[in-house]
Amino acid sequence: MAKKKTVKKAAKKSESKSKVAEKGSKISLDYTGKLESGEVFDSSKHGDHSHPLEFVIGEGQVIPGFEKAVIGMKKGEKKEFKISPEEGYGHINPQLVQKIPRSALPPGQEPKPGMVLIMNSPDGRQFPVRISKVDKDAVELDLNHPLAGKTLTFDIEVKDIE
């Protein structure tokens, strides 16, 4: 019986040494991202289903403020934090707002502010572009990330650390 007690003590010791998120750790977590208004802009939870976000800390797969907030967390830990534009998607760059003639748009749909178009880059990649203004002859396109200039709040729960 003495051996069984020893095994149990060893198991308890290994459980107490749970991994801490650090550079190089592969993280799996659930998240909900909100704007300052409280509006949810993204979440890993959809109804009863969860699709956890997975990334490796230090590889630039998520915005810098998100990575910094996760460092030091443990499996099962929950946290709420804010990310400024500097640590998120940056500030709005006025040079990324451009006017094009309405005739350059594909025919068949009336352009409206807020509408998102998919454009092709010279190297063939596709990216979203938001229409910010429409007048009689021209359309103003905003190439900034939709979350540029915004302070973001995230609620996260770490599911796993490898």
Secondary structure as UniProt FT lines:
FT   HELIX           2..16
FT   TURN            23..24
FT   STRAND          26..34
FT   TURN            36..37
FT   STRAND          40..43
FT   STRAND          45..46
FT   TURN            47..48
FT   STRAND          49..50
FT   STRAND          53..56
FT   TURN            57..58
FT   HELIX           64..70
FT   TURN            71..72
FT   TURN            75..76
FT   STRAND          78..83
FT   HELIX           85..87
FT   TURN            88..89
FT   HELIX           94..96
FT   STRAND          97..101
FT   HELIX           102..104
FT   TURN            107..108
FT   TURN            113..114
FT   STRAND          116..120
FT   TURN            122..123
FT   STRAND          126..134
FT   STRAND          138..142
FT   TURN            146..149
FT   STRAND          152..161
//
